[in-house]
């Protein structure tokens, strides 16, 4: 076993907690729990000892399990696990395998073993079928976020899940605990030969040297020092992390050490500390759609909304400052919507946001920020008569700030309605149908510089069609017209480029992306030809630029900050990840995860 003496902490804790002043002078400023740790002399007899994680179905360690690539993971509900991002992706190029991988590629075929212990008879296991991650790459990144949430192919029963509830910043420094499948050669000198694989074997196909089928080790008393944004620094002497601890859940007890109430506060991915759980507490576990609007207080700061299909909640992130390159805060929860699907967001005339969501239950839901900058309760409102559900929705405002909403029903028809005013809580006018000439499946809308709105739809056969208003407030529309592509498209979005002209983006059924730009600031004119819109995945340490694989939807907008002219596009993939790219310095920047 590995031992640690509390006296080793004196120097680092004095620097952190008492700033070099005497113990007697500062004892009142140090919590009773921490004072003995910094005040005692080195003594091997009072050192703490890691213990073997027990075979259990009780919290907290009954939620901890093993991934068959050598990582630790933990249940956060019956069908989701938390682990390090690099436990789901490849953080380096690999050209020595039959199938070469570039940095950022997904690991596939992973299997999770809840509360794995070599002495557990017939250990249960379940496949990981998809994952969302804080960032696809870590090495060389200027914004790493080494955490991820894996989705299990079937729910895990008879094992508990950890509730995410981060330590409040004011409580630091504080003690935490963590457990993981640490590959400690001092304890297991035979390495991966210490224990055989569980039956039927053939696990760990890609990372065999990392797979030691050993009991996990519990670190019962690790000192977490302070939180800085996304990361919590920990004391190096009281917190031992080794290979295999990647993904170890960090837990705390809000009622004090030794009390039964336990919560998840972070995630280990390497030495030095752990990722703050506030950054993945409300992160979408499956991002189904994206909308863009403004900050709650009405200022010109961008807010991004995502419908989380797995949790059945709508979440958002707000820009923390008025800089187009500024960071976004952590995702936050803005309410439950049953079976959420397509989502759209607009900036009201008040400057505040409004969000509308189509549900698989056949209802439309909306919420907006009202008095006191508070989100109002989610309300349902009527869709077109006789329409049982909604395949897609889109919205914009006219030049006077009146919202317009567009939906494609399960009957594959396009409908529109106009709000009865500019305020967030007003009702809607009667629905009318727009003739597109096709059975429609997806829709996007944009307002041209002349004030007229134009819709773009994808047909059930992948054809792009368009129609536009005949006047800036007209209820009459042009006839549906072909939008000139030979590709079979699966989604379409439209926004304004940096020159104020409409640019249309589409993703085809193979995941390739395309773009086309108007030659004027009004509908009905000429357009440039469709060209492939090739934006690589951000992977700074890769020998080549990886392609962002599996894209299924796109959402075009512009950052609100500055003069509001910087175009931005969000994308979602088959696994429910959300990505972002923006147009800067004359080019589209590499796709990055929008979770970091």
Secondary structure, 3 states (H helix, E strand, C coil): CCEECHHHHHHHHHHHHHCCCCHHHHHHHCCHHHHHHHHCCCCHHHCEECEECCCCCCCCHHHEEEECCCCEEEEEECCEEEECHHHCECCCCECCCCCCECCCCECCCCEEEECCCCCCCCCCCEEEEEEEECCCCCCCCCCCCCCEEEEECCCCCCCCCCCECCCCHHHCCEEEEEEECCCCCCCCCCHHHCCCCCCCCCCCCCCHHHCCCCCCEEEEEEEEEEEECCEEEECCCCCCCCCCCCCCEEEECCCCCCCCCCEEEEECCCCCEEEEHHHCCCCCCCEEEEEEEECCCCCCCEEEEEEECCCCEEEEEEECCCCCCCCECCCEEEEECCCEEEEEEEECCCCCEEEEEEECCCCEEEEEECHHHCECCCEEECCCCCCCCEEEEEEEECCCCCEEEEEEECCCCEEEEEECCCCCCCCECCCEEECCCCCEEEEEEEECCCCCEEEEEEECCCCEEEEEECCCCCCCECCCEECCCCCCEEEEEEEECCCCCEEEEEEECCCCEEEEEECCCCCCCCECCCEECCCEECCCCCCCCCECCCEEEEEEEECCCCCCCCEEEEEEECCCCEEEEEEECCEECCEEECCC
